């Protein structure tokens, strides 16, 4: 019984994570660099990304507060620790976000590792927030697939 476990352990070497510095690249604007990140990468390295422009992919909700979740399971069970809050959306971006409710999105903004003020109870436990948001758009789900919503969840709006 120990031999199969040992063999499986030896044959499954851990995959090295990409260094966070390699997630950032120069852009031809006044922003300098932008970092392509996931919620998990922001959770793992909040100090590194604090104050940087990021391009975040995730599952959007605008219910209580606009947030980007890392998975449909986290969204369905309101695990806000697996989400990044979206702060101070202008009216144009807020309308766009409402059309993309429960869709995979790509959002560009400046990351802050600080959570929202305690009065914003719904997002008090988020993994930071995006401020100065410049764009929100649709994106493919993980591995280029459309995320399947749970059967009891109905889309409130047609696909953008």
Residue pairs with C-beta under 8 A, 6 or more apart in sequence:
20 35
20 41
20 45
20 48
20 49
23 35
23 36
23 37
23 41
24 33
24 34
24 35
24 36
24 52
25 33
25 34
25 35
25 36
26 32
26 33
27 33
27 34
31 53
32 53
33 52
33 53
34 53
34 54
34 55
34 108
35 49
35 52
35 53
35 54
35 55
36 54
36 55
37 49
37 54
37 55
37 56
37 111
38 56
38 57
38 58
38 70
39 56
39 58
39 68
39 69
39 70
39 82
39 83
39 84
39 127
40 70
41 49
42 49
42 54
42 56
42 84
42 111
42 127
42 128
43 81
43 82
43 127
46 113
46 127
46 128
47 113
49 111
49 113
49 128
50 111
50 112
50 113
50 128
51 110
51 111
51 112
52 110
52 111
53 108
53 109
53 110
53 111
54 108
54 109
54 110
54 111
54 130
55 106
55 107
55 108
56 68
56 84
56 106
56 107
56 108
56 109
56 111
56 130
57 104
57 105
57 106
57 139
58 68
58 69
58 70
58 83
58 84
58 104
58 105
58 107
59 68
59 69
59 70
59 71
59 72
59 74
59 75
59 102
59 103
59 104
59 105
59 147
60 66
60 67
60 68
60 69
60 97
60 100
60 101
60 102
60 103
60 104
60 105
60 107
60 136
61 67
61 69
61 75
61 101
61 102
62 94
62 97
62 98
62 101
64 122
64 123
65 85
65 86
65 116
65 120
65 122
65 123
66 85
66 86
66 89
66 94
66 97
67 80
67 83
67 84
67 85
67 86
67 123
67 126
68 83
68 84
68 86
68 105
68 107
68 130
69 75
69 79
69 82
69 83
70 82
70 83
71 82
72 147
72 148
72 149
72 150
73 79
74 82
74 83
75 83
75 102
76 150
76 153
80 122
80 123
80 124
80 125
80 126
81 125
81 126
81 127
82 127
83 123
83 126
83 127
84 111
84 126
84 127
84 128
84 129
84 130
85 115
85 116
85 120
85 123
85 126
85 128
85 129
85 130
86 97
86 107
86 109
86 129
86 130
86 133
87 112
87 116
87 129
87 130
87 131
87 133
88 131
88 132
88 133
89 97
89 133
89 136
90 133
93 133
93 135
93 136
96 136
96 137
97 105
97 136
98 157
99 157
99 160
100 136
100 137
100 138
100 160
101 156
101 157
102 149
102 153
102 155
102 156
103 138
103 147
103 159
103 160
104 138
104 139
104 140
104 141
104 146
104 147
105 136
105 137
105 138
105 139
106 135
106 136
106 137
106 138
106 139
107 130
107 133
107 135
107 136
107 137
108 133
108 134
108 135
109 130
109 131
109 132
109 133
109 134
110 130
110 131
110 132
111 128
111 129
111 130
111 131
112 128
112 129
112 130
112 131
113 128
114 128
114 129
115 123
115 124
115 125
115 126
115 128
115 129
116 123
116 124
116 126
116 129
118 124
123 129
138 160
140 146
141 147
149 155
